[in-house]
Structure formats: C-alpha cells, structure tokens
Amino acid sequence: MRLLLATLALAVVLPAYSGSIRNVLLLVSDDLKASVLGCYGDEVCQTPNLDRLAREGLVFSRAYCQGVWCAPSRQSFMYSRYTDDKGINLAEHFKNKGWYSARVGKIYHMRVPGDIIDGTHGADVASSWTERFNSQGMEAHTPGDYACLNQNIFTTELEGRESTKMKNRMFVSVSYEGDGSDQPDHKTADKTIELLRKHGDKPFFIAAGLVRPHYPNVAPEHYFAPYPWQGIELPEVPVNDLDDIPQAGLAKTKNATNPIGQYPDNQKRMWSAYYATVTFMDEQVGRIIDELDRLGLRSSTAIVFLSDHGYHLGEHTFWQKSNLHEEVTRVPLIISAPGFNPARTDALTELVDIYPTLAELAGLPIPASVQGKSLVPVLRNPGATVRDAALSLNNGFSLRENQFAYMRYTNGSEELYDMKKDPKQFSNLAVNPEYAATLRKLRASLVARLKAEGINLPEKKGKPADDHSM
C-alpha cells in the first residue's frame, strides 16, 4: 500500500531549472537495504523523509553496488572505477572546477565504530575537499540499554561492551533516553545545515555521510518504540535453502556457525534495532533537505541519496554483507534534480554511474578515467536504459541482467537465478540442465563485460572477502 501511494504521489513536479545545476548534495547511508524503505515497498519501517524525496525525484528500483562492503564500494562510486582509484575522484573534479567541496561524516571508508569513536578521517582522500568534518560519537559506549544479541547479553553496565575490532560488535544495539543530538548522524546533519547556510551563495558540492544503520545500532528509545521485537516477522527461509549454494557463495556469518542462530527472538531484536536506526537516519536526511528548501536552494541543487551496499538480516540464514546475493548488491538510489519530473525506473543501474551523471548535470566534462555511464537519459525518460547488466564484485562476480542474476566465483562455482520467477533467490538454476543454454550465454556475457572493463577473470580459487569494518 505504501509503495502504491508513493507511486500515485509522483505527480509532484519540482520547480524547473533552466541550464546546468549549480549545486550537488550527496547523501550516503551505510549498510542500508533498499527493501526496508517505504518507497521501495516496505510497510513496517518508517522513512517519511526518504519517501518524500522519492516522490520528488527518480527512484531507481534496480540499482546495484560494485563493492559489497564499505571500502571498495565507496572508492568505486567516488572514482567511477570498478577495481582501482585511477583518475580524479568525483568531489575533486567539482573542486577543481571551482565548486566549494565539503565532506561531513563518512564518505570514503571509515571504521565503524573505530573512526567514529576516535573522530578520525579513516581512508578519506583529503584532495577531494575544500573542507572536511568528522562526526564523533560514543557508539556502543553510549549509556543506556545495551544488547549483544548473538551472545544474549543485556545490560546497562558500560564495562565489557563489544566495540572496535571485537568479534561480536556486529550484533550490538543500544537504546537510551535522549533526543539523539549526541549521535554522529545528528551531528552530520547539524554541520551540513551549517554549511548550506554558510556556502549557499556559491556553487557547492556537499557530501554528507550517515553511518546508520551500520552497527552498532544506537538510537534514542523512542525510535525503537514503533518496532516491538515481538511483532517482527523474520525472513522466509525454505528448508534446505543452502543445499544448492556453493561454498564460495555462503556468507561468512550465518546461523549455522554464529550463536545468533540459537536465538530467534534476538534475530527479531536485530531487525527492531535496524529499523530504529534507519528511522533515525531518515530523520536526519529530512532535516538537511528541509533546510535546503528553506534556503531556496532546491531549484538549483541535485540531490542524490544512496547506500554503499545492502545487508543480510537472516535471509538465507545469512548476516551482514560481503556477499553477492540480491540483499547485499541491490541498493537504494534516488536522484532529485531540477528540470526532471519525478518517476520510477526499472533501468539497471550501477553506483559508478553517479559520477558521470552529476558531471553532465553540472555541465562539466566527464574525465576519461570514468567507467560509469551517465543516467541523464534515464532522468529525461524513465523508460530508457543505459546498460543491459549491472556488475558487482567480491570473491568473484555477479552479473544482474533483466531477467537473470548470475554469479561466478573465483573457484569456478556458479549461481543462477530467474529474478522474475524467484526474486528471493531460493532456487539455483546453475545446477539445472534445463538452463544450460542460459548459463552458457551468461558465462559469455560476463567474460565480455569483464574484458570491456579491463578486469581479469581469475582462474584460481580465492578466499572470501572478510568484513573489514571495525
């Protein structure tokens, strides 16, 4: 119902802007699954501000990340490169052409919670920015009701909490009394609003990086209140779901090997905490956009909202990221730009496409190093397409075509799914002889695509990528 209402509301038309855009506001969330947003069809999680942005922009229903954990994904979309950082990055390109360029929070990789607690820059690229600002927070050490859900620990004590580099940090939540102003995302919104007020009289490229819903899931208790864990429905997982998934395709963290599998109620609490921090993040997005509107900058500003990758919360019994299945590779992407009508599109899209899109909108040349494709044709006509497949990389490759999703791992093992008949990827058709011709076609398509992008297809077995967030 919420998706239907959002679609009907797309009759909203923003003020037209004649000529190139003057400003860019890039909003990046962390570990955000597209499927939990109201504008992507979720009926539980409250995301009124992103739903509003969706009504005012173009919603990409089939956008995919290239890296499936924070560091490679962020490098990839900032440089519009699949596997390296050659050339001039997106923010630096704007800065070099005279734009004021600022980073607030996490844009390039930062260790969460490590760099957030320390207030450090992480893997940030200083040459990107005129100014850069970090948003510090106490994270799991925030006083309040702490839970380490895979250890079934609940306490208000501050001692012994799982934090930076500790193996159970991914399952931590904290609910506490407060207004949220002490949280890093609230501070990111505060600083971004300050910069809009200070620099709105000149062309700007401002990137605001929000760290939620990345673990630890910390938020004031009133954000948890709409999501009592007792009412959470866990994802459908068929019996023997993993039987046809090759070893290379299994997530590092899963119910069979992590204590979270012993606690179904705590799996529900994980969803509750994730929802709470999504709603908190959404509120900060709303504060920033409200200020942009109040300042009269909306008609000259392109807004892009995205997440670096998705996340597993028990689907296939998997947890976290670093995996090539749909829950991780598919990301939310909304572009609201003056002069283009709101709509939805099924065009296959990659995050590397953001760089050339913004450059074209701003009337800037697209550097030769850029590997993405401009989405301006899709902004003009949501029925248009700029690519026939989306590529993701991790211990192998995923090629998402219109009907099929194909994965090939570095040891040669494969997965194949009919996304029209099996959108949750329960039946691996790579082992089904009836799909042998389709499999051969997709093998050839992947080889051709990798060759076109200058990527080698490994022949030797590789180890699964670790989760490098800390």
C-alpha angles and dihedrals in degrees: 000000000000090000090050092050091048090051093049090049092059089096086090110113122200121218110281119244118208112218132003123342115263101205141030127208111189114191116190125187125194127235091349118161112216090219095067095063120096091227088057093051106272114143099190111049115075111227105153096156097051089043088055091049088050090055088053099044146031115290115208107209094186106043118143135195121229099212116044098210130048106268102048093039095052094045089048098054094039092054097027088232130128102217111001145035101244118152132010117326124235099259093042090052090057092043091052090053093055104271122137102244124198138170122204116184126336118355103133115035120302126173108251116234096005101062091036093056092045096041090229132150099243112194093339118151105229094198089067095071145060086201134001132196132191124213111219126202142166093238112180089005091066107123110249143073104340124192131184095193102191089053093043090233121152121176147135092217116113095211121093099016119157109249142138114016092351114136098233098046091107091070099050127119133172125195115188145164112265147085096263096246089125092059122101094237092052089050090049090054091047093053094043090053089049091052093048089055093046100042104026091106092069134046110281142186106199120178117194115191117200117197100203139126084030111108136301091062099214123166141134113281095250089068089057093048097081090055111056106183092226089069097048117114113212120224119275111260115181119220110270091012091151096050095093098038112099118236091252090058096055118105117247090233116049139146094259094059105026126066090237086081089068094059115060091170090054090050085059089049088054090058091046092053092045091052091048093055093044089056091047091050090047090055091055090051088053093052091053095047092045089057092047088054093045091053091052092241099122096091091059100037132087112212119202121186121186144142125233091234141327130261144229118236100176100311107144082004086286127137133199126357140288091100135112099226122115096258089064105031097047114081138181114257126178125172120190112183132163115258096029125098121235115258145133126255136195091199111137106247139181129205089238085070093070095076098055091040094057093042091054093045090052094047092246125140116257109237118239091239092065114108099183128091125239114253093204091106088058092046087055094043117016089198091062125097132209099186137024097216141022121226128212127178134210126125083339135345142292120207113194112196128176095277107009138051114206127189126189118184128207091256091056097254117137147202128198127185134182099224094194094056098027110028092162092056099236099144119056105209094188087089093047113096091207088070097048093113092049090049092052091049093051092046088056092044091053093049090049092047094049091048090051090052094044093246121141120227105230117229098191126076114263131199119252113263115259124231100257098186111113 
